[in-house]
Amino acid sequence: MSFEKVCKINDIPEDGVIGVEIGETPVAVVRTGDGVYALHDVCSHAEVTLSEGEVYDHTLECWLHGSCFDVRTGKSTGPPATKPVPVYRVKIEGDDVLVSLDQEP
């Protein structure tokens, strides 16, 4: 499994999200009170950037139509999206956030 450094932990706002790219893959890196998560940065409903949305209660809400996704599982938790988005493995080393594009099982 290959991990790539994507940012520093303090680059991500508390209860916030930033967009990064690993190669040509867009990744939304989310920070909540209990951890850092990484999801595919494209809404499964409207194919827009999720990292422009809002984070609350382990939920990332798409800015365009309000689709909601659980940042821990990628599952859709609110319409209009019905399909999940891929979730990627995250590792913290010191202040560095590393992400592997290998999807969580």
C-alpha positions as CSV (number, residue, x, y, z in Angstrom):
1,M,0.0,0.0,0.0
2,S,1.4,3.3,-1.1
3,F,0.8,6.5,0.9
4,E,1.3,10.0,-0.4
5,K,1.8,13.2,1.7
6,V,-1.0,15.5,0.8
7,C,-0.9,18.3,3.4
8,K,-0.1,19.3,7.0
9,I,-2.7,18.6,9.7
10,N,-3.0,22.3,10.4
11,D,-3.8,23.0,6.7
12,I,-7.2,21.5,7.3
13,P,-9.6,23.7,9.3
14,E,-11.1,22.1,12.4
15,D,-14.4,20.5,11.3
16,G,-13.4,21.5,7.7
17,V,-12.3,20.1,4.4
18,I,-9.7,20.9,1.7
19,G,-9.3,19.5,-1.8
20,V,-6.0,18.0,-2.9
21,E,-5.0,15.8,-5.9
22,I,-3.0,12.6,-5.9
23,G,-1.8,12.3,-9.5
24,E,-5.1,13.0,-11.3
25,T,-7.4,11.8,-8.5
26,P,-9.2,14.5,-6.6
27,V,-9.4,13.9,-2.9
28,A,-11.4,15.7,-0.2
29,V,-9.4,15.6,3.1
30,V,-11.8,16.1,6.1
31,R,-10.8,17.0,9.7
32,T,-13.3,16.3,12.5
33,G,-12.9,16.4,16.2
34,D,-11.8,12.7,16.3
35,G,-9.8,12.3,13.1
36,V,-8.9,12.9,9.5
37,Y,-10.7,11.2,6.6
38,A,-10.2,11.1,2.9
39,L,-13.0,10.7,0.2
40,H,-13.2,11.0,-3.5
41,D,-13.7,14.7,-4.1
42,V,-16.6,14.3,-6.6
43,C,-20.2,14.1,-5.6
44,S,-21.9,10.9,-6.8
45,H,-25.0,12.8,-7.7
46,A,-23.9,15.9,-9.6
47,E,-20.2,15.3,-10.2
48,V,-19.1,18.6,-8.5
49,T,-16.3,19.2,-6.0
50,L,-17.3,18.0,-2.5
51,S,-14.4,19.9,-0.8
52,E,-16.4,23.1,-1.4
53,G,-19.1,21.8,0.9
54,E,-19.7,22.0,4.7
55,V,-18.6,19.5,7.4
56,Y,-20.7,18.7,10.5
57,D,-21.3,15.5,12.6
58,H,-19.1,13.3,10.4
59,T,-21.0,14.5,7.4
60,L,-19.7,16.3,4.3
61,E,-22.6,18.1,2.6
62,C,-22.3,18.9,-1.1
63,W,-22.5,22.6,-1.8
64,L,-24.7,22.3,-5.0
65,H,-27.7,20.2,-4.1
66,G,-27.2,19.3,-0.4
67,S,-26.3,15.6,-0.8
68,C,-24.7,14.3,2.4
69,F,-22.0,11.7,2.8
70,D,-20.6,10.0,5.9
71,V,-16.9,10.9,5.9
72,R,-16.0,7.6,7.7
73,T,-17.7,5.3,5.1
74,G,-18.5,7.4,2.0
75,K,-22.1,6.3,2.2
76,S,-24.8,8.7,1.1
77,T,-26.8,9.9,4.1
78,G,-29.0,12.4,2.5
79,P,-30.6,12.9,-0.9
80,P,-30.4,13.6,-3.8
81,A,-27.3,11.3,-3.9
82,T,-28.0,7.6,-3.5
83,K,-24.6,6.2,-4.4
84,P,-21.5,6.3,-2.0
85,V,-18.2,7.9,-2.8
86,P,-14.9,6.0,-2.4
87,V,-13.1,6.4,0.9
88,Y,-9.3,6.3,1.1
89,R,-6.9,5.2,3.9
90,V,-5.3,8.0,5.9
91,K,-2.2,8.0,8.1
92,I,-0.8,10.8,10.2
93,E,2.9,11.0,10.7
94,G,3.9,13.9,12.9
95,D,2.2,16.9,11.3
96,D,1.9,15.2,7.9
97,V,-1.3,13.8,6.5
98,L,-0.8,10.9,4.1
99,V,-3.4,9.3,1.9
100,S,-3.4,6.0,0.1
101,L,-5.7,5.7,-3.0
102,D,-6.3,2.0,-2.0
103,Q,-9.9,2.1,-0.9
104,E,-11.0,1.1,2.5
105,P,-12.6,-2.4,2.6
